[in-house]
Amino acid sequence: MAGVYKLEIQESEDELKQLLRKQKTASNKERIHLLYLLKSKRAKTVQEAASILGRHRATVQEWLKHHREEGIEELLKSRPRSGRPRAIPPWAVAALQRRLEEPQGFDRHQATCDWLESQLGIAAEYKTVYQLVIIACKLPPRCHAL
């Protein structure tokens, strides 16, 4: 029968309930909930468990693979998120913050963009620099003659 779940879950229902209560993050709660659904037979298939959790079947299968291969510790382990790298790396943000602390500052945001490109070799869009200066650097909008 296709989709029949065949993974042995070593933890008891009670252990899974206790683990579920102890979890601090939503993602870990979801993963323990998956094991609980399958152990308690509230979900008979991986597809049914995925539907209950509102996740794609492949995601749930990936979680179960981690549990099967490495145990519950691996299932709950944080993994670095992939994604697009920041337009302005942290070292450049630190350099920009130091530059903004100097008395002369910049006369406009475009001057900040130009400085990033000429001094640090980082070509960033105006909007990105504006948001960085105002939000990330936690400076008021007119700070340092911006």
N, C-alpha and C positions, 0 to 999 in steps of 0.2 A: 504494500500500500504506500503510495507516494506521500511524502510529507510527514511520515510517522516519526516521532521523536524517539531516539534511541540512546541518549546520553545518560549515564548514571550520575546522579547528583548525590554525593556522599553526605551532605549536610541534611539534617532532619528538618521537618517543617517548623518545629519550634526554634531550632537554631537560626533558620532563615528569618523567622519573625523577629527574633532578637537582633540579628544583624541589620535588618531593615530599619528598626527603631534607632540604631546607633549611627546610621549613615548621616553625614553632614551635607553632602552634595546631592543635587537632584539626579545627576547621572549615575551615581553609585546606587541610589535608591531604586532607580529604574532597573539596573542590572540585577540587583538582589530580588526585586519584584519578579523579574523574568524567571529566575530560578524557583521562586516560590510558586508561581503560576504552574510551572511544569511539574514540580515535585508534588503539589497538592492536586494535580490533574484538573485544575480549573481551565487549563488550556491543554488540549490533547496533541496539538501540532505546533511546530515553530511558527507557521503562518498564522495560526489562531492567536498565539502569544504576541506576535508582532502586531496584529490587529488590535488587541486589547491595549498594548502599550503605545500604539500610534506610531510605530517605527516600521521601517522597511524590513522585509524578511532577511535580506542580506546583512543588514546591521545586526540583527538579533543572532544570526548564524555566526557572525564574526565574534560577538560577545561569548557565545557558547564555545567557539574554538579556543579562545583564551582560557576559559574555565576548564575545558577538557585537557588542554596541553599543560597548563601551569597551575591550575587550581584557583581558588577564590581570590588569593592575593593578586594574581595577575589580572583577574577580571576587574578588580577595583583600582588597579594602578593607573595613575594619571599619565596621559600620553601628550607629548607636545602637539599643539595644533599646527596644522599646515595651513598655508594660505599665502596671500600676497605679502611680500616683505614691505615694511614701511618705506615711504618715499624719502624720509629723512631719518637715518639711523640714529640710535641713542647717543653715540659719540658726537655726532654733529649737533644734536639738540643741546648737549652739555656745552659745546663750544659756543653755540648761539646764546645760551643763557649767560655765559661769562661775558660775551660781547655786549649783550643788552644791559648788563650791570655797569658797564663803563659809562661815564658821565655824558659823552657825546651821543651815544645811542645811534639811531637811524632816523632820518627825516621823513621816511615813508616806508610802507611795506615793500614796495618795489625795490627800494634800496637794500632791504633785507634779503630779498630774492637774489639780487645782483651779488651781494656779499657772499651768500652761500655758494653761488656758482664760481665766483672768482677765487675765493679763499679756500673753500673746501671741496670744490669740484662737484657740487650737488645741484643739479638742475631740478628745481621744484616749482610747481604751479603756484601762482599768486595765492589762490584760495587755500592751498595746503599750508603755505607759510603763514598766512593770516591766522588760520585756526591754531597753528602751533604756537604762535606768539601770544595770542589772546587766551587760549584755553590751556594748552600743555605747559606753557611757561608761567601761567597764572598771573599775567600782567594786565593791568587795566588797559583799555583800548588806546588811550593817548599817552601811555608811559614812554619815556625816553624820546619824546618828540616824534612818535610814530604817526 
